[in-house]
Amino acid sequence: MTELSKTGPHLPLHFTAVTFLQVAYKISSIGFTDELMDVLATLVRQSISRRRNPSQCSSELLLSQAIKVMKVVANSARSTMQLIEIELSKAYLYRALRCEDSDSDSIYCLANVYLAVLYYTTGQCQTAIDHCTLVTRSQDHSQCSSHVVQGELLPKIDDDIDTVLGLAVFYQYVRTAALNQRQTQHVSVFTTELFAHYLNIRCLSITDTLSNHDVHWFRNYLCCKQLFIADVV
């Protein structure tokens, strides 16, 4: 892709189109393999970490690859290309969950939250609820604080999230610029488990299955957890 970009605007466009068709043909015959996922990631201009043995995957590595693609999704307008990027992000997240170390390094909850976000973005609220439920019913969140939901990765969810992230950035500016205080860590981020509860409530309200018990439980949860700035706002 790098070399093709030096030839002018037309050849890379034709090459990309033909490769998309080839990937689509192979998916229809052999399924969405790891190799095809990496080919698509290259087409959307995302670098791929080289692996000596593709069968020995690391959930951390695959999550980082999904995050790279999600950054593109968050900054893209709704289009066919964005839908391809969303499906590619999902594929990397599912692949991360299939790794043997997905539980030990606390990838499980974060990958499911990001999957819920992506399904919510494409209007598949019930599937998003299912992934949120996997997080909220998880028994051990002791390591979840090491992986947080990054605000910059979130596509358009609702005005409340956008407002919260904007206020969080303003809070950081006031502390660093106006008050000459040290930069605050973890500003535009959400606690993984808490964000799963919020998104679950959001989906339940859309599907008209939200109960007072869900809201009451969420409020009680807010009172007994150590929260980030965005969680509080």
Backbone hydrogen bonds in HBPLUS format (Angstrom, degrees):
<---DONOR---> <-ACCEPTOR-->    atom                        ^
c    i                          cat <-CA-CA->   ^        H-A-AA   ^      H-
h    n   atom  resd res      DA  || num        DHA   H-A  angle D-A-AA Bond
n    s   type  num  typ     dist DA aas  dist angle  dist       angle   num
A0005-SER N   A0001-MET O   3.10 MM   4  6.21 147.0  2.22 140.8 148.0     1
A0006-LYS N   A0003-GLU O   3.12 MM   3  5.49 151.0  2.21 107.0 115.5     2
A0007-THR N   A0004-LEU O   2.98 MM   3  5.43 161.8  2.02 114.5 120.5     3
A0014-HIS N   A0010-HIS O   3.06 MM   4  6.38 161.7  2.09 159.6 164.2     4
A0015-PHE N   A0011-LEU O   2.89 MM   4  6.03 167.5  1.90 158.7 162.7     5
A0016-THR N   A0012-PRO O   2.90 MM   4  5.96 159.3  1.94 144.2 149.8     6
A0017-ALA N   A0013-LEU O   3.04 MM   4  6.23 160.2  2.08 146.2 151.5     7
A0018-VAL N   A0014-HIS O   3.00 MM   4  6.22 166.5  2.02 155.4 158.3     8
A0019-THR N   A0015-PHE O   2.96 MM   4  6.11 157.5  2.01 147.5 154.3     9
A0020-PHE N   A0016-THR O   2.91 MM   4  6.12 156.3  1.97 150.4 156.5    10
A0021-LEU N   A0017-ALA O   3.10 MM   4  6.38 157.6  2.15 146.9 152.5    11
A0022-GLN N   A0018-VAL O   2.92 MM   4  6.21 151.8  2.00 145.8 154.1    12
A0023-VAL N   A0019-THR O   2.86 MM   4  6.11 160.2  1.90 153.2 157.9    13
A0024-ALA N   A0020-PHE O   2.91 MM   4  6.12 161.5  1.94 149.4 154.8    14
A0025-TYR N   A0021-LEU O   2.95 MM   4  6.15 154.7  2.01 144.6 151.4    15
A0026-LYS N   A0022-GLN O   2.97 MM   4  6.24 161.2  2.00 149.9 154.6    16
A0027-ILE N   A0023-VAL O   2.86 MM   4  6.07 158.0  1.90 153.4 159.7    17
A0028-SER N   A0024-ALA O   3.14 MM   4  6.33 152.6  2.22 142.9 149.4    18
A0029-SER N   A0026-LYS O   3.08 MM   3  5.16 137.9  2.27  97.8 109.9    19
A0030-ILE N   A0026-LYS O   2.70 MM   4  5.75 174.2  1.70 166.7 168.2    20
A0031-GLY N   A0027-ILE O   2.94 MM   4  4.20 138.3  2.12 112.2 119.5    21
A0037-MET N   A0033-THR O   3.04 MM   4  6.35 150.8  2.13 147.3 155.7    22
A0038-ASP N   A0034-ASP O   3.10 MM   4  6.42 154.7  2.17 147.3 153.1    23
A0039-VAL N   A0035-GLU O   2.95 MM   4  6.29 147.4  2.06 145.5 155.4    24
A0040-LEU N   A0036-LEU O   2.97 MM   4  6.22 162.5  2.00 150.9 154.2    25
A0041-ALA N   A0037-MET O   2.97 MM   4  6.23 155.3  2.03 145.5 152.9    26
A0042-THR N   A0038-ASP O   3.02 MM   4  6.24 148.9  2.11 141.4 149.0    27
A0043-LEU N   A0039-VAL O   3.02 MM   4  6.37 150.1  2.11 145.5 154.1    28
A0044-VAL N   A0040-LEU O   3.03 MM   4  6.40 141.8  2.18 148.4 158.2    29
A0046-GLN N   A0041-ALA O   2.84 MM   5  5.26 154.4  1.91 149.3 152.6    30
A0045-ARG N   A0042-THR O   2.96 MM   3  4.93 150.7  2.05 108.2 110.4    31
A0056-GLN N   A0053-ASN O   2.95 MM   3  5.64 154.7  2.01 122.8 129.8    32
A0062-LEU N   A0058-SER O   3.01 MM   4  6.28 165.0  2.03 157.2 161.1    33
A0063-LEU N   A0059-SER O   2.86 MM   4  5.93 152.8  1.93 144.1 151.8    34
A0064-SER N   A0060-GLU O   3.04 MM   4  6.22 156.6  2.10 144.3 150.3    35
A0065-GLN N   A0061-LEU O   3.07 MM   4  6.37 145.4  2.19 141.6 151.0    36
A0066-ALA N   A0062-LEU O   2.96 MM   4  6.25 155.0  2.02 146.0 152.6    37
A0067-ILE N   A0063-LEU O   2.89 MM   4  6.16 153.0  1.97 149.3 157.0    38
A0068-LYS N   A0064-SER O   3.09 MM   4  6.34 149.6  2.19 140.5 147.5    39
A0069-VAL N   A0065-GLN O   3.26 MM   4  6.61 157.6  2.31 147.4 152.1    40
A0070-MET N   A0066-ALA O   2.87 MM   4  6.12 154.3  1.94 148.9 157.2    41
A0071-LYS N   A0067-ILE O   2.99 MM   4  6.21 144.4  2.12 147.4 155.0    42
A0072-VAL N   A0069-VAL O   3.04 MM   3  5.21 123.6  2.37  99.2 113.1    43
A0073-VAL N   A0069-VAL O   3.02 MM   4  6.40 154.0  2.08 146.8 154.6    44
A0074-ALA N   A0070-MET O   2.87 MM   4  6.07 160.0  1.91 151.5 155.6    45
A0075-ASN N   A0072-VAL O   3.20 MM   3  5.36 134.8  2.42  99.1 110.9    46
A0076-SER N   A0073-VAL O   3.16 MM   3  5.15 168.5  2.18 108.6 111.0    47
A0083-LEU N   A0079-SER O   3.14 MM   4  6.46 154.4  2.21 145.5 151.9    48
A0084-ILE N   A0080-THR O   3.03 MM   4  6.37 148.9  2.13 147.2 155.8    49
A0085-GLU N   A0081-MET O   2.95 MM   4  6.26 155.5  2.01 148.4 155.3    50
A0086-ILE N   A0082-GLN O   2.83 MM   4  6.12 149.8  1.92 148.6 157.3    51
A0087-GLU N   A0083-LEU O   3.02 MM   4  6.25 163.0  2.05 146.3 150.1    52
A0088-LEU N   A0084-ILE O   2.91 MM   4  6.13 149.5  2.00 145.2 154.4    53
A0089-SER N   A0085-GLU O   2.90 MM   4  6.12 153.1  1.98 144.0 151.0    54
A0090-LYS N   A0086-ILE O   2.97 MM   4  6.29 159.4  2.02 150.8 156.1    55
A0091-ALA N   A0087-GLU O   2.98 MM   4  6.20 155.7  2.04 142.7 149.2    56
A0092-TYR N   A0088-LEU O   3.09 MM   4  6.40 158.6  2.13 151.2 155.3    57
A0093-LEU N   A0089-SER O   3.01 MM   4  6.26 157.2  2.07 150.1 156.8    58
A0094-TYR N   A0090-LYS O   2.84 MM   4  6.11 163.1  1.87 158.8 163.0    59
A0095-ARG N   A0091-ALA O   2.94 MM   4  6.09 151.2  2.02 141.8 150.5    60
A0096-ALA N   A0092-TYR O   2.89 MM   4  6.13 145.4  2.01 141.9 151.3    61
A0097-LEU N   A0093-LEU O   3.03 MM   4  6.35 149.7  2.12 145.5 153.3    62
A0098-ARG N   A0094-TYR O   3.11 MM   4  6.40 131.0  2.36 138.6 151.1    63
A0098-ARG N   A0095-ARG O   3.20 MM   3  5.12 133.9  2.43  91.8 104.2    64
A0099-CYS N   A0096-ALA O   3.21 MM   3  5.43 153.4  2.28 103.2 111.0    65
A0102-SER N   A0099-CYS O   3.29 MM   3  5.52 164.6  2.31 113.9 114.2    66
A0105-ASP N   A0101-ASP O   3.30 MM   4  6.33 158.8  2.35 154.2 156.1    67
A0107-ILE N   A0102-SER O   3.18 MM   5  5.16 132.0  2.42 143.4 155.4    68
A0108-TYR N   A0102-SER O   3.18 MM   6  5.54 139.0  2.36 153.3 145.9    69
A0106-SER N   A0103-ASP O   3.26 MM   3  5.33 163.3  2.29 113.3 112.6    70
A0111-ALA N   A0107-ILE O   2.89 MM   4  5.92 170.9  1.90 169.5 172.0    71
A0112-ASN N   A0108-TYR O   3.17 MM   4  6.33 158.6  2.22 146.5 152.2    72
A0113-VAL N   A0109-CYS O   2.97 MM   4  6.23 151.5  2.05 149.0 157.2    73
A0114-TYR N   A0110-LEU O   2.99 MM   4  6.24 166.4  2.01 155.8 158.4    74
A0115-LEU N   A0111-ALA O   2.96 MM   4  6.16 150.7  2.04 143.3 151.9    75
A0116-ALA N   A0112-ASN O   2.93 MM   4  6.12 152.7  2.01 142.6 149.8    76
A0117-VAL N   A0113-VAL O   2.94 MM   4  6.29 152.4  2.02 149.1 156.8    77
A0118-LEU N   A0114-TYR O   3.01 MM   4  6.26 160.0  2.05 148.2 152.7    78
A0119-TYR N   A0115-LEU O   2.94 MM   4  6.16 161.0  1.97 152.4 157.6    79
A0120-TYR N   A0116-ALA O   2.88 MM   4  6.01 154.2  1.95 145.3 153.1    80
A0121-THR N   A0117-VAL O   2.94 MM   4  6.16 149.0  2.04 144.2 152.8    81
A0122-THR N   A0118-LEU O   3.25 MM   4  6.58 142.2  2.40 140.2 148.5    82
A0124-GLN N   A0119-TYR O   2.85 MM   5  5.09 152.0  1.93 158.6 150.4    83
A0123-GLY N   A0120-TYR O   3.05 MM   3  5.04 162.0  2.08 107.0 110.0    84
A0128-ALA N   A0124-GLN O   3.10 MM   4  6.37 153.7  2.17 147.9 156.1    85
A0129-ILE N   A0125-CYS O   2.83 MM   4  6.11 152.2  1.90 150.5 158.0    86
A0130-ASP N   A0126-GLN O   2.99 MM   4  6.28 152.7  2.06 143.7 151.0    87
A0131-HIS N   A0127-THR O   3.12 MM   4  6.44 154.5  2.18 148.1 153.3    88
A0132-CYS N   A0128-ALA O   2.97 MM   4  6.24 156.4  2.03 148.6 155.8    89
A0133-THR N   A0129-ILE O   2.85 MM   4  6.04 154.9  1.91 151.8 158.7    90
A0134-LEU N   A0130-ASP O   3.18 MM   4  6.49 145.4  2.31 139.6 147.8    91
A0135-VAL N   A0132-CYS O   3.04 MM   3  5.24 127.6  2.32  99.3 112.8    92
A0136-THR N   A0132-CYS O   2.92 MM   4  6.26 168.1  1.93 159.1 161.7    93
A0137-ARG N   A0133-THR O   2.95 MM   4  5.90 147.0  2.06 147.0 153.8    94
A0138-SER N   A0135-VAL O   3.07 MM   3  5.20 157.7  2.12 105.6 112.7    95
A0144-CYS N   A0141-HIS O   3.19 MM   3  5.14 153.9  2.26 100.8 108.8    96
A0146-SER N   A0143-GLN O   3.13 MM   3  5.84 161.1  2.17 118.1 123.5    97
A0147-HIS N   A0144-CYS O   3.00 MM   3  5.46 159.7  2.04 114.3 120.7    98
A0149-VAL N   A0190-PHE O   3.04 MM  41  5.04 156.2  2.10 156.0 154.4    99
A0190-PHE N   A0149-VAL O   2.90 MM  41  5.04 152.5  1.98 140.1 149.2   100
A0153-LEU N   A0150-GLN O   3.09 MM   3  5.64 156.9  2.14 114.1 121.1   101
A0151-GLY N   A0188-SER O   2.85 MM  37  5.34 154.6  1.92 157.8 158.4   102
A0154-LEU N   A0151-GLY O   3.19 MM   3  5.46 159.6  2.23 108.9 115.0   103
A0162-ASP N   A0158-ASP O   3.39 MM   4  6.72 165.6  2.42 149.3 153.0   104
A0163-THR N   A0159-ASP O   2.88 MM   4  6.06 156.9  1.93 150.1 156.4   105
A0164-VAL N   A0160-ASP O   2.92 MM   4  6.14 160.0  1.96 151.1 156.5   106
A0165-LEU N   A0161-ILE O   2.99 MM   4  6.21 167.0  2.01 155.6 158.2   107
A0166-GLY N   A0162-ASP O   2.99 MM   4  6.16 152.8  2.07 143.6 151.4   108
A0167-LEU N   A0163-THR O   2.91 MM   4  6.15 159.5  1.95 152.1 157.2   109
A0168-ALA N   A0164-VAL O   2.89 MM   4  6.09 149.6  1.98 147.3 156.4   110
A0169-VAL N   A0165-LEU O   3.06 MM   4  6.28 154.6  2.13 144.3 149.8   111
A0170-PHE N   A0166-GLY O   3.02 MM   4  6.28 155.2  2.08 143.9 151.2   112
A0171-TYR N   A0167-LEU O   2.83 MM   4  6.03 152.7  1.90 146.1 153.5   113
A0172-GLN N   A0168-ALA O   3.03 MM   4  6.30 154.6  2.09 144.3 150.5   114
A0173-TYR N   A0169-VAL O   2.98 MM   4  6.28 152.5  2.06 145.2 152.8   115
A0174-VAL N   A0170-PHE O   2.95 MM   4  6.25 160.5  1.99 152.8 157.2   116
A0175-ARG N   A0171-TYR O   3.12 MM   4  6.35 161.6  2.15 149.2 153.6   117
A0176-THR N   A0172-GLN O   3.01 MM   4  6.16 160.0  2.05 150.4 155.7   118
A0177-ALA N   A0173-TYR O   2.75 MM   4  5.52 162.4  1.78 151.6 157.8   119
A0179-LEU N   A0174-VAL O   2.94 MM   5  6.23 145.7  2.06 161.5 172.5   120
A0181-GLN N   A0175-ARG O   2.71 MM   6  5.30 158.2  1.75 165.3 161.8   121
A0195-PHE N   A0191-THR O   2.86 MM   4  5.98 163.5  1.89 162.0 166.5   122
A0196-ALA N   A0192-THR O   3.08 MM   4  6.29 150.8  2.17 145.3 153.2   123
A0197-HIS N   A0193-GLU O   3.14 MM   4  6.48 150.9  2.22 145.1 152.2   124
A0198-TYR N   A0194-LEU O   2.99 MM   4  6.34 157.5  2.04 149.2 155.4   125
A0199-LEU N   A0195-PHE O   2.87 MM   4  6.07 172.9  1.87 157.1 158.4   126
A0200-ASN N   A0196-ALA O   2.93 MM   4  5.97 149.5  2.03 140.4 149.4   127
A0201-ILE N   A0197-HIS O   3.01 MM   4  6.27 157.0  2.07 148.6 153.5   128
A0202-ARG N   A0198-TYR O   2.92 MM   4  6.23 154.8  1.98 149.9 157.8   129
A0203-CYS N   A0199-LEU O   2.91 MM   4  6.17 158.4  1.96 149.3 154.0   130
A0204-LEU N   A0200-ASN O   2.87 MM   4  6.09 159.7  1.91 149.8 156.0   131
A0205-SER N   A0201-ILE O   2.94 MM   4  6.12 149.7  2.04 145.7 153.0   132
A0206-ILE N   A0202-ARG O   3.26 MM   4  6.55 143.4  2.41 138.4 147.5   133
A0206-ILE N   A0203-CYS O   3.10 MM   3  5.14 123.0  2.44  95.3 109.7   134
A0207-THR N   A0203-CYS O   3.00 MM   4  6.31 153.6  2.07 151.4 158.7   135
A0209-THR N   A0204-LEU O   2.90 MM   5  5.05 160.6  1.94 152.7 153.3   136
A0208-ASP N   A0205-SER O   3.44 MM   3  5.02 158.8  2.49  91.5  96.7   137
A0214-ASP N   A0211-SER O   3.10 MM   3  5.39 126.8  2.40 102.3 114.4   138
A0216-HIS N   A0212-ASN O   2.89 MM   4  6.04 165.2  1.91 153.2 158.0   139
A0217-TRP N   A0213-HIS O   2.89 MM   4  5.96 160.5  1.93 147.8 152.9   140
A0218-PHE N   A0214-ASP O   3.06 MM   4  6.21 154.1  2.13 141.2 148.4   141
A0219-ARG N   A0215-VAL O   3.00 MM   4  6.28 157.0  2.05 151.7 157.1   142
A0220-ASN N   A0216-HIS O   3.08 MM   4  6.34 159.0  2.13 148.6 154.1   143
A0221-TYR N   A0217-TRP O   2.92 MM   4  6.14 148.1  2.02 144.6 154.0   144
A0222-LEU N   A0218-PHE O   3.08 MM   4  6.40 145.7  2.20 144.8 153.1   145
A0223-CYS N   A0220-ASN O   3.16 MM   3  5.33 135.7  2.37  99.0 110.6   146
A0224-CYS N   A0221-TYR O   3.29 MM   3  5.61 160.0  2.33 108.9 114.5   147
A0231-ASP N   A0228-PHE O   3.09 MM   3  5.17 119.4  2.48  96.8 111.9   148
A0232-VAL N   A0228-PHE O   3.13 MM   4  6.50 156.0  2.19 153.7 159.4   149
A0233-VAL N   A0229-ILE O   3.07 MM   4  6.39 164.5  2.09 157.2 160.8   150
